[in-house]
């Protein structure tokens, strides 16, 4: 990736994709993605939160209707605590925000 003109963000996303094949028990596209990116010219550090979100239709009102309130919280194994995976969106956001725009990704 670096030899093709890419930068560290491009290489990190490519490596994350490769890890899905080489270490599927440790990482996966169905998980989350968090990124800290240091921009050398400005000496700034940027953070990207690619962790999963709650499903769009899961609202506090819905949870209250189901009887879940502060004094009766959801059990840790409840299906409503599962988040929508954020890894793929995190990869795209990382490349879009911090990538070199010089690398063509072909994840086929």
N, C-alpha and C positions, 0 to 999 in steps of 0.2 A: 504494500500500500504506500509506504513512504517512497519507494523507488518510482512509483507512478505519479509522484507529485503531491501525495496526500500529506496531511498533518497528523498530529497525535489523536485528534478526535476521530478522524477517518479510520486510523489504525485500531483504535479502541472499539469502535462499532464493528469493524470486520472481525476482530478477535472475539467479541461477544457472540457473534453469529457462529464462528467456528466452534466455540465452546459448547454450543447446542449439540454438536455432533460428537465431540471428543469427551465431554463430561456432562452428559444429559442428566445424570443423577445430582449434579451440583448447580446447574443453571438451566434456563430454558426460556423460550419465547413466551411462555405462559406465566412468566414471573414479572418482576419489577426491574427498574433501571434507575439508578441514581448516578449523577455525574457531577464532579467538580472539575472545572476547566480553568486553567491559568492562562490568561491572555498576556503574553510577553510584552508586546508594545505598550500596553496601558498599565501593566503590572496589577491587573485586577483579577480576582477569582470569582467565577460565576458558578452557581449551583443550579442543577436541574433535578426536579423531583419527578421521576417517572414511575412512582409507585401507583399501584392500582387505586381506582376510585370505587366508591359504592355505585351500584347500579342506579341509573338515572331515575327510575320510578320509586326507589326506596327513599321515602321521606320520613321526617320525624312524626308527622301526622299518621302515616301508615303504621309506624311502629307503636304509637300510642293506641291506635285502634286495635292492634294485636295484643295489647296489654303490657307492652314493654315500656316501663318508665324508669326514672332514676332509682327508685327503690326496688324495682324488679327488672334488672338489665337482661339483655340477651345472654344466653349461655355461650361460652367460648366456642362451642361446636355448632352453633346455629348457622344455617345456610345463609342467612342475611349478613353474616360477617365476611363472607367471601367477596373479594374485590375483583373488579374487571382488570385483567393483566395490563400492565403498563410498559412492558419491556419494548415491544415493537414501536410504540409511539415515542418512547424515550430515545430509541436509536435514531428514529427519523428526526426528532427535535435536535438531538446532539449534532447530527450531520448538517442540518439546516442552519442552526445557530453558530456552530463552531467549526464545521468542516471547511476544507479548502475549496470545495466546489470543483475540484479537478479530477475526482475519482468517480468512475462509473461502477456502481455496485451491481453484481449479478449473483444473487443468492439462489441460483437454481441448481 
